[in-house]
């Protein structure tokens, strides 16, 4: 064989190897080329990353003392979770924002004008008595004993919108009759499709109230719901939930006194917690130049909550602190719960403690056991996750105003300061009605993490 032929043969082999190598790699052309991005999901203030993973959700055979999901292996996407429960201070910002927004409406158009950054041009004239006195008289009342001003919380309503993305997706083949049936042998009629949703309307007395209406589906805007929620916590829960006690002391001070600013907010319903999430999302969007890159704040699903509570290294532990011991080597309790029949103070507290008082779990999340129980986004059913997806499972049914009351049950997790050890285990679940506030139920927010960075 000539030297030139051998040379050409080697060149051919080399080209063939290059082609074979590139056949398994992404194309270097426009199609299939891996895009480069410098965008990263920024860590939200006060939140902890819970990285995606799989775990066995549900309880063991000895969970007959409480209600638990049937054991099932599932996978959960990465999400950010508040390191602590939402505090009185955090929730007060929401209440004050709603109050100030109402005051601006009362003051007139000039106090509603905003600059390019979305900030109000004029501050509320708190010191101008002639302007503020009529508003203060309308929205505040005098304490019957000492005459101090008290905010009339029943007048603080927050209106927001939410889009039923699931409903719109399920109806995509209903909006256009030609897409409903793929079988061309079947004649499809053009009968209208209807959808029920919540909206806010004025009643005969001139008061805004939430109602359920039935609309014909014409486009995606039909899946927008309007919600009207009173945002002020029910401070009377301390009397109603802790009967025959001095709960009235907490009624006067727990939400409003500086001594409790870092305690978890209670007396909030599921509906109020959802409104807070919507408001928090709206505030983030206004302060971000890249709002479209961020996912909304929301309540955790039941699966996400248990995944965070079990963490990674402690999947077999009964409690969120990572083991099955109710006391440490010094005899101290690892969380705020009821260790005895009436001995609530053994952990150092009689009611809820300041958030972060006890040690965080290995993910850096506080108070996933005890202190106050927490709302989840999950609609309650006895079956739990048995029939759901193995990927990010959730029963995300949102009850309408007109729905029967038993459909308005939501899953509550974690147990509280008033619960015995068996009811603060990571797999134990309970439920409460979405409009029912409690002295021992609060919440925390999560946000889905975008991308792999």
N, C-alpha and C positions, 0 to 999 in steps of 0.2 A: 504493500500500500504506500502511495506517495505521501510525503510529508505534509503537503498541502491538503490532501484528502483527510489525513488523520486530524489535522488542525480543524478543518471544517466540521468533522464528526464530533469533536470535543465541544466546539462552539454550539452545535445543534443540541447536544446533551445538556449543556449549561442553560440554553434558552428553554428547553423542555422542563428542567427543574424549576426555573423561575416561574414558568407558567403554572406548573402544578402547585407551587407554593402560594401563588396569588389566587388560585382557584378556591382556596379555603379561607381567604382573608377578605375583608371588606374592600369593595372596589375603590380605586383611587380616583375615579371619576366623580361626577356630581351625584349619581344615584348610589345610595348606600354608604356614602362617606360619613364617618363618625364626626358629628359636629362638636366643636369646642365651645364651652361656656364657662364664663368666670362667675356666674351667679351661684350664690350659696344661700340656703335658708338660714337666715340670721337667728340666733338664739333669742327668743322673746324674754323680756325682763321678768325675772322671778319664776321662770319655768325650767324644767329638767327634761332632757331628752330620754325617752324610753325607746330603745332601738328595737327594730322589728325582730320577730322571733316566733317560735312555736312553744306551746306548753299544754299541759293537760288541765283543762278547766273543769271545775266541779269538785265535789267532795268525796271523801273516802267513806267506807261503810259505816264508820262510827259517827256520822253526822246526823243521826236520827234526832238529836236534840234540837236541831235547827233545820231550816230549809236550805237545800243546796241543789245546784244543777247536777244532772247526771254527768259522770266523768266522760270527757271527750277531748281529743287532741285537736287544737285549732292553731291557726297562724294569724298574727296581728301585725299590721304595718306600723312603721315608726311614727311616733307622735310626741309632741311636747305636752307636758303636764305641769300645772302649778305645783310648786314645791310645797305649798301649804294650802289649807282651805282659805277661801275668800274671807277676809277679815271685815270687822265693822268699819274700819277706816277705808278700805277699798270700796265697800258697798256704799258708804256715805258719799263718796265722790259721785257715784251714779245718782243718788237721791238729790244731791245738791245741784247736779247738772240739770236734772229734770225740773227742779224748782226754779233755777235761774232761767231756763228756757221759757217757762210759763210766765215768769215776771217780765221777760223781754216782750212777749206777746202783749201783755197788759200795758207796757210802756209805749208801744207803737212802733211804726215802721223804721224810724231812725235808729232804734236800738236793735234792729234785726239786720242791719246792713253789715256786710262782711268785706274784708279786703281780699286780694288775690290769693293769699295763703289760707283763706277760710276762717280767719279770726274776726271777731266782732270789732267794729270800728270804735264803738263807744262802750265804756264800762257801765255796769249797773250803778245808778246814782244813789247808793245806800244812804248817804248823809243828807240828801235833799228830802227833808221831812215832808214838804208839801207834795212831792211826787210819789214818795214811797208809802206814806201813811195809809192811803186807801187800799193799797195792795197788801200791806202787812195786816190790816184789819180783816181782809178777805181770806187770807191764807194762813193766819195764825189765830190762836185762841189763848185765853188766859187760864192758867192753872186755877182750879176752884179754891185752893187753899192759900197759896202764896202769891198768886197773880202774875207769875212769870209767863213769858210768851212761849207757846208750844206750837210747833208746825202742825198744821192739819194734814196729816199724811194721806187721808182719804181723797184729797184733791189732786194728788200728784200722780198723774197718769202718763205713761210712755207709750207712744204709738210707733210701731215698726212693721216692716214687711219681711216676709220670707217666701222663697220660691220653692215649690214642691217639685224638685228636680226628678225625684223618683216617679211621681205621678205623670209628669210630662213625658218621661222616657217610656213608660208603660202605655201611654196613649198615642204614641207616634203612628201606629198603624190604624188608629181609630179616627184621627183627624181627617186623613185622606182615604175615602172609601176604597180607592183602587189598591191601597196597600194592605188592606185588612186581610184579604184572602189571596194566597199565592196560587191556588188551584183555579186555572182559567176556565174550568168546566162549570164553576159556580157563579151565578149572577149575583153581584153585590149591590144592595140597594143604597140609597143616599140618605138613610134615616139619620137625624142629628144625634150627636153624642153629648151627654150632659156630665157635669162634674160639680161636686159640692165643695165649697170652700168657705172660710171665715172672712168676714169683712166688718168694717166699722161704719155704722149708720147712726143718724140722729133719730131718736124716738119722738113721740108726740109731745113730750114735755121739754124738748130742746136739749136733751142730754145724749151725749155720744155713748153708744153701747155696742158690744160685739155680737154679731149675728152670723148664722150660717145661711148662705144663699146657694141656689142651684143655677148654674150658668151653662149655656151651650158652648162647647169647645169649638173655637175658631182658630186660635193660634196659641203660642206658648204663654202669652200674657194672662190667659185664663187661669193659670196655675199659681198666680201670685196671691198670697194670703195677707190680710191686714190684721194685726193684733193690737189690742188696747189693754195695757196691763197697769194696774196700780202698783207702784214700786216700793211703797213704804212697808217695812217689815211689820208683822203683827207682834207688837211687844206684849200683848196680853197672854201669849202662849205660856209665859212663866207661871201665871195663875191657873190657866186652864189645863196645862199638862202636869203641873206639880201641885195638885190640889191639897188643901189643908196644910199649907206651908207659908213661909214669908216670901213667896214668889213676887209679891207686889214690889218688893225692893228692887228686883231685877227688871220688872216692868218699867220702873222709873229711870233706871240707870244703865242697863246692859248695852243698849244700842247707842246711847247718846253721851255717856260720861267718858272723859278721857282715860279713866282707869281701865276701860275695856276696849281701847282702840285696836289692839292687836289680837283680840279674841275672835274666834270664827263667828261670822254673822249667822244668826238663827232667826226663826220666825219668817223665813222666806219660802214661798211655794216653788214648785217646779216651774210654774209659769213665770214667776219673777226671776228665777235663775236663768231661764232661757232669754228673758228680756235683757238681763245684765250681759249675757254673752253677745247679743246683738249690738248693744251699746258699745261694748268693749271693742268689737270688730269695727264698728263705725268710727270710733276714736282712732284706732290704728290706721284705718284707711285714710283718714284726713291728715294724719301726720306722716304719711309715707308717700314718697314720689313714685314708688313701684308697688302700689297697692294690689295690682292684679297678680303679683307674684306670691301673695300671702293667702293662706287658707283662713277661714273664719274661726273665731273662738266658739267653742261649743261645750256641752257637757260630755263627759266620757261615756262610751258605751259600757255596758256591764262587763263585756269581755276585756276591754282596755283597762278598766279599773282593776279587775282581778289579776291581769297580766302584770300591772305595775306593782300590785300588792305582793304578788309571789316573787317578783323580780326574776333574776336569772339564777343566782347561786342558791336560792332558798326555795326551789320549786316544791320541795316535799315538806316544808315547814307549815304548821297550822296557823302561825301568826305572822303578821307583816314585818315584825322585827327580826325574823329570820330563824327562829327556833321554836321549840314547844314549851319553853320555860316561862313561867309566870312571874318569876323574880330573878334578879341577877345575883351574883355572888355576895353582894352586900345587903340583899334582902329588899332592894328597891324594885318598884314596878316599872316596866318598860313602856307603859302607855297609860292613858287616863281612862279607866273603866271601873266597874264595880267589883272589887275582889271578894267581898263578903256580902252577907244579907243586908246590912245597913251601913257597912263601913266604906263609905264613898271617899273618905279623906286619906286613906292609906297611901294613895299615890301623890298626896300633897294638895289635892283639889277636891272640892265638893261638886262644882259644876264644871263647865268647859274651862280649859286653861288657855293661856296665850298660845298661838300657833308656834310650832317649833320648840316647845318646851322639852319634849322628849326626843330621844335620838332618832335621826332619820334612818330609813332602810338603806340597803346598799346602793340604791340608785340615787340617794339624796333627797327622797320624798318623805315629808313629815306627816304624822297623824293619820296614816291609812288604817289604823286600828284605834277605836275609841275616840275620845274627845267629842266630836259630833259625827253622826252618820251623814252620808253624802248622796245627793241626788245623782242619778245617771240618766242618760238620754233614752234608755231602753224601756219600752212598754212592757209591763209585767204580764206574764202568763205562767201557768203552772208547769208547762212543758219546758220552759227555759230555752236553751240553745239546741235542744235535741233535734229539731227539724230544720235548723238554719244552715247557712253556709259554713264551711270549715275555714273560709277566708274572711277575716274581719266580720264575724257574725254579729248581728244586731237585729232586734225587732224594733224598727224605728217608726212604728205606727204613731201618728200624731192625731189625737182625738179632736174632733170638731166640737164647737160649742154645743151643738144639738145632739151629740152622741150620748148614748146611755152612760151613766156614771161609772159603771164597772169597767168601761173601756178607758177610763182616765187614771188607771193605776200605773205607777212608774216604779222601777226597781230602785231600792235604796241599799247602799252597801256600807260596810265598815263598822257599824255599831257605834255607840256613844258612851259618854261618861256614866250613863245610867244602866248600861248593859253588863251582864255577867260575862265571864270569859268565853263561854261557848258561843256567844252571839257576836263576838268581834273577830272570829276566825275568818281567814281569807276567802273561804268558799261559801260562807253563809250569806244568804240573800233574804231581804224582806221587801215590803212594798208600802207605798203610801199614795194617796190620791193627789193628783197634780195641783189641786187648788187648796190643799190642806197644809198650813204651816205648823211647825213643831218647834218646841224649845230645844230639841236635841238633833235637828236635821239642818245641815248647811250644804255647801257644795264647793267644788273647785272646777276650773276650766281646763280644757285641752285644746290642742290645735294639731291637725295632721301635718306631718313633716313632708315637704316636697323634695323629690329627687333622692339621689344616692350619696351626695356629698356630705 
